[in-house]
Amino acid sequence: MPWGYHRRRPQSVPKPFFDRVRWYQRAIVFVVVGALGLFGVSFIFDLRIVTPLLNLIMQGTLFILWFVWPRIEFRRMSRELEGQKYELCLGCAYPLKGLPANHRCPECGREFRLEDVQAAWMYWTTHGRLPRAAYDDPNDPD
C-alpha cells in the first residue's frame, strides 16, 4: 500500500483511514518548520552541540510520522473494524449496526449493501486496499 502524501485520496484507500493518516502527515510540516527555526537559532547563537541533537530529533520524528504512524493507524482501524464486525460505512466510518441490509448511511448518504461493505472492509484489512467495486460510487465526490 502506498503511504506517500497525496493531495487527493486515492480511490483504493478508504476515506476514514486517509483522513486519520493525513492529519498526522500534515504534522510533518510543523515539525520541519519548527526544526528549521531551531536550526536557525542554533546557528545564530553558535550552539554547535544543539544542532546534531535537533537533527536527530527531527529525523526521528519525520520517520515516525511518515512511516510508522500509518501502520499503527492501519492496525488500530483493523481492530476497530473487527470489533464492529466490519459494519462501518466506507465513506465516513459511521457504524451501520442495526440498519437494514440495503440502506443509505445516515451520516454521509452513501448507499450500501451490508454484505458488500463487510466484504470490502475484510479485503482492505488483508490486502491494504479496497476492491474496485467498493469505490465505484457515482455519488462519491472524492
C-alpha positions in Angstrom: 0.0 0.0 0.0 1.5 3.3 -1.0 1.9 5.6 2.1 3.1 8.7 0.3 1.4 12.0 0.7 -1.4 12.6 -1.7 -3.4 15.8 -2.3 -6.4 13.8 -3.2 -7.4 10.5 -1.7 -6.5 7.5 -4.0 -9.7 5.6 -4.6 -8.3 2.4 -3.2 -7.8 4.0 0.2 -10.9 4.3 2.4 -11.7 7.9 3.3 -11.8 7.4 7.1 -8.3 5.9 7.1 -7.0 8.5 4.7 -8.4 11.3 6.9 -6.8 9.9 10.0 -3.4 9.4 8.5 -3.3 12.7 6.6 -3.7 14.6 9.8 -0.5 13.0 11.2 1.4 13.5 7.9 0.4 17.2 7.9 2.1 17.4 11.3 5.3 16.8 9.5 5.1 20.3 8.0 5.0 21.8 11.5 7.9 19.6 12.7 10.0 20.7 9.8 9.2 24.4 10.1 9.9 24.2 13.9 13.1 22.3 13.4 14.4 24.8 10.8 13.6 27.6 13.1 15.6 25.9 15.9 18.5 25.2 13.4 18.5 29.0 12.6 18.6 29.9 16.3 21.4 27.5 17.0 23.5 28.8 14.1 22.8 32.4 15.1 24.0 31.8 18.7 26.7 29.3 17.6 25.3 26.4 19.6 27.2 23.6 17.9 26.1 20.9 20.5 22.4 21.6 19.9 22.5 21.2 16.1 23.2 17.4 15.9 20.6 16.8 18.7 18.0 18.8 16.8 18.9 16.9 13.6 18.4 13.6 15.3 15.1 14.6 16.8 13.8 15.9 13.5 14.8 12.8 11.6 13.2 10.5 14.2 10.0 12.5 14.3 9.8 12.5 10.5 10.4 8.8 10.4 7.7 8.1 13.0 5.1 10.4 11.5 5.7 9.4 7.9 6.4 5.6 8.0 5.4 4.2 11.4 2.2 6.1 12.2 0.2 5.0 9.2 0.9 1.4 10.0 -0.1 1.9 13.7 -3.3 3.6 12.4 -3.9 0.7 10.0 -3.7 -1.8 12.9 -5.9 0.4 15.1 -8.6 0.7 12.4 -8.4 -3.0 11.6 -9.1 -3.8 15.3 -12.0 -1.3 15.3 -13.4 -2.9 12.2 -13.2 -6.4 13.8 -15.0 -5.1 16.9 -17.8 -3.6 14.8 -18.0 -6.8 12.7 -16.9 -4.9 9.6 -20.2 -2.9 9.7 -18.8 0.6 9.1 -19.6 3.0 6.3 -16.9 3.1 3.6 -17.3 6.8 3.2 -17.3 8.1 6.8 -16.8 5.1 9.1 -20.3 5.5 10.7 -21.4 2.3 12.5 -24.0 0.6 10.4 -25.2 -1.8 13.1 -29.0 -2.1 13.3 -29.6 -0.6 9.9 -31.3 -2.6 7.1 -29.1 -4.6 4.7 -29.9 -2.2 1.8 -29.9 1.3 3.0 -28.2 4.7 3.0 -25.7 5.8 5.6 -27.4 8.4 7.9 -24.1 10.3 8.2 -22.9 10.8 4.6 -25.8 9.5 2.5 -23.8 6.8 0.7 -25.9 3.8 -0.4 -24.7 0.4 0.8 -25.4 -3.3 0.9 -24.2 -4.7 4.2 -22.6 -7.7 2.6 -20.6 -5.6 0.2 -19.4 -3.3 3.0 -18.3 -6.2 5.1 -16.5 -7.8 2.1 -14.8 -4.6 1.2 -13.5 -3.9 4.7 -12.3 -7.5 5.0 -10.5 -7.2 1.7 -8.9 -3.9 2.9 -7.6 -5.4 6.1 -6.0 -8.3 4.3 -4.8 -6.6 1.1 -4.3 -3.0 2.2 -6.5 -1.6 -0.5 -10.2 -1.6 -1.3 -11.6 -3.7 -4.1 -12.6 -1.8 -7.2 -16.3 -2.5 -6.7 -16.2 -0.7 -3.3 -15.2 2.7 -4.7 -17.3 2.7 -7.9 -19.8 5.1 -6.2 -21.1 7.8 -8.5 -22.2 9.9 -5.6 -18.7 10.0 -4.0 -17.1 13.4 -4.7 -13.6 12.1 -3.8 
